[in-house]
Amino acid sequence: MNNNPIGYNYLKNFLNSQDITLFPYYRQSYVTEKSSTKIIQDQEKETYYYRKAYSVEDNIFAHIEFALKHEGFNLELLEKLFKTIPKNKVVEYIKTNKTNKSTRIIWFLYEWLLDIQLDIEDLPAIHYFNLLDIDKYFTTKPNKLKRYCINENLLGNRDFCPFVRKTDFIKDYEARNLKVKADKIIEKYDPNIVMRAAHYLYAKETKSSSEIEREKPNKKKAARFMAALQSVDSIYIFDKKELIELQNMVVEDIFSDKDYTDRQNYVGQTIGHIEKIHYIAPKPSDNKILMEGLMYSWRRMMKSNLSAIVIAAVISFGFVFIHPFSDGNGRIHRFLIHSILSGTGFTPRKTIFPVSAAMLENMEEYDKALESFSNKLIPLIDYELNDNLEMTVYNETLPFYKYIDFTKLVEYLYKTIEHTIEHDFEQEIKFLVNYDKTKSEMEEIIAMPDRLVDLFIKVTTNNNGVLSSAKRKNHFNMLNDNQIKALEQVIKRNFFEQD
């Protein structure tokens, strides 16, 4: 049975025939002879088979109209496509029916993506409509564009325009209201306990963020990152200067940058004599464009009524995909999550949710989230690595990074933050509650110096509530068998028999 490509699938084939490379789109469509529409979904893409009634004329604009109506916005493809269409053909198409909704969208996108203005008069005052469907996409407060009578509600600008689709997965998480869940946890405990837990959470996040990078920072470097986390309530990064200051805080002095890197960044791993490439960043010459676009998107989303987790996912993963510095990109990426959650009031003041700990606990999921972009990107890049492990990229790659679909990354961050709130965050508070209770009960059995009480709790909790013979001989030989047994029972009751 014949399946004819339609919409973006048809347009992709047209561009491929001209040796134009495209980033894989999440959706592809065909027209089939079957009597009903069929959808096949897997982890990578959605495939739609439309019945014959959906067929369109065999011309570029008809397929663009179908794609925009049924398949959403693939701006990378449209930008590359528009560059292949003679300008006079575009003008002719628009003037034929320029009040039509699809025509107005194509008109706007053509001028916006290519940064030109066609010789066409503005529309008279007619009904405005939203560019992005607010039921299908996360959007910002719209800019009213009089020329096309369109409410432009994108998440960014032509330098960096991310997309997040409102999947059932994300809608379900939004309905759970994780902020309310976190607030209810905090309300259950004494404020002093919460504040004490915060100190441990800063230390835990510092350690976990470094371990994700597979490094063991010295005390000075760790202290710098922890100080940045502790100041997250007052650090707001909306420009290049502030971001560079943050980079200087979290890296060794010799790796401090004064500007975005002028070297081609990539993430690789040496295995024997072979360098395995995990990720390739944009060309250094594109960093300024992308970072200015990212900052614009950040400011625009923060001014709109958007979920804190959506903003945090787009900006933090957007940053790490741009990878603009010589060092510290991963730590800054995770710091930005905290900065945005704090700046939106999602997390309580003077505390954080240890997101890196949850990432570290399930590195396979974190890697899969990053690979949802990188695995599709690397085959599209023409690069060379010399003997000094310096990379050169030969083809034009900027469009691949400008219009990223962050839907999978938003889903990942929602799941990670829920785990963080329900497990790491509350567990740390519960641990302190149990710790205080344990110390009090231990003092009723025997009064020991705080140092020995803390040591006893540490070594027994690390050994399933039992004091080992070696630890007893080296540190607690002053205690008799009955005292040891009673103290162990306190530990087991408070740390190992809790719900």
Residue, then its C-alpha position, 0 to 999 in steps of 0.5 A: m500500500n502506498n504511503n505518501p509523505i505529507g507536511y514536514n515529511y514531504l518538505k524534509n525530502f525536498l530539502n534532502s534532495q538539495d543536500i540540506t541536512l535537518f535535525p530529526y523532527y519528533r513527528q512525521s506524517y503520511v497519507t494512506e489509502k486506509s479509511s481512518t487515521k492511525i498513530i504509531q508512537d515510540q520513544e523517538k517519534e510519532t508517525y501519523y497515517y492520514r486517510k486520503a481526504y487529507s491529501v494536499e496539492d503537490n506544492i511547497f506552500a500546501h505542505i507548509e500549511f498542512a504542517l503548521k495546522h497538524e504538526g506544529f512548528n519546526l522552525e529549523l526546517l522552515e528557515k532552511l526551506f524559506k531560503t530556497i524559495p524565490k522571494n517573488k514566489v513568497v510575495e505572490y503566495i501571500k498577496t493571493n490571500k493574505t488575510n487567511k490564517s495560514t498565510r499570515i503565519i507563513w508571512f510572519l515566519y518568513e520575515w521573522l526567520l530571515d530577518i527581512q521585510l517583503d514589499i507587502e502592505d500591513l494588514p488592516a485591523i482584523h481579528y488577532f489570533n495566537l501564533l502558538d496554540i496555548d492548549k498545545y504549547f507553553t507560551t509567553k505573554p504575547n507581542k501584538l504584531k499589527r503587520y500580521c494581526i498576530n499575537e506572537n507568543l513564542l518562548g524566545n526570539r530568532d536567535f534562540c527560540p525553544f519549544v515545549r509541548k503540553t504532553d499528557f505527561i507534563k499536564d499530569y505533573e502540573a496537576r500534582n502541584l509540586k510546590v504545594k507538596a514541598d510547602k506541606i512537607i516544610e509545614k510539618y517540621d520545626p523551622n529550626i530543623v528545616m534551616r539546619a537541614a538546608h546546610y546539609l542540602y547545600a553540602k550534598e548538592t555541592k558534592s553531588s554536582s561534582e560527582i556528576e562531573r566525575e571530579k573531586p574538587n579541592k576544598k576551595k573549589a567546593a567552598r566556592f560552589m557551596a557559597a554560590l548555592q547559599s547565595v542563590d536567593s540573591i544571584y539573578i543572572f540575566d546578562k553576560k557579565e553576571l554569568i561570567e562572574l558565576q563561572n569565575m566563582v565555580v572553577e579554579d582560578i586558572f580556568s576563569d574566563k573573561d568571555y565565552t570560549d574561542r575554542q570549539n567545545y565538545v564532550g569526549q572520552t578517551i578509550g584506548h587510542i580512540e576518542k568517543i564523542h558524546y557531545i559537540a557544542p556550537k561553533p565559538s563564533d555562534n556563542k554570542i548569538l545563542m547566549e543573547g537569545l537564551m538570555y532574552s528567552w529567560r527574561r521573557m519566560m520569567k515575565s510570563n505565567l510559566s511553570a518554574i520547572v519549564i523555565a528551569a529545564v529550558i534555560s539550564f539545558g539550553f545553557v549546557f547545550i550551548h556550552p559557552f565556557s572553557d570549564g564549569n558548564g555542567r555545574i553552572h547548568r545545575f546551578l541555573i536550575h536552583s537559581i530559577l526555582s528560587g527566583t520564581g519562589f518555587t523553593p523556600r528561601k534559604t534552602i534548595f532541593p538537592v536536584s544533583a543528588a537525584m540526578l546522580e542517583n540515576m545517572e542513566e536517566y540523566d544521560k538519556a535526557l541529555e542524549s535526547f538531543s546529543n544523539k540526534l545532533i552528532p551525526l549531523i556535524d562534519y568535524e575533525l579531531n587533531d592529534n592534540l584533541e582539538m576539534t574543528v567543525y566544518n559545516e553550518t550548525l547554528p540552526f540545530y541549536k536555535y530551535i530545540d524542542f525541550t519537551k523531553l527535558v521538561e518531562y525529565l526535570y519534573k520527574t527528577i524534582e518530584h523525586t528530590i522533594e519526596h525523597d532527598f529533601e524530606q529524608e534530610i529533614k527526617f534524619l535531623v529529627n531522628y538525630d536529635k531524638t536519638k541524641s536525647e535518648m542516648e543521653e538518658i542511657i549514658a552521658m558522653p561528649d558530643r563528639l563521641v555521641d556523633l561518632f557512635i551514631k555515624v558508625t552504627t548507622n553505617n553498619n545497619g545499627v550495630l557497633s562493630s568490634a573494631k570501632r568498639k575497641n578503638h573508640f568505645n571500650m569504656l562502655n559495657d555490653n548492656q550500654i552498647k546494646a541499649l544504645e544500638q536499640v536506640i539507633k535501630r528504633n530511630f533510624f531503621e524502624q521508621d515508616 
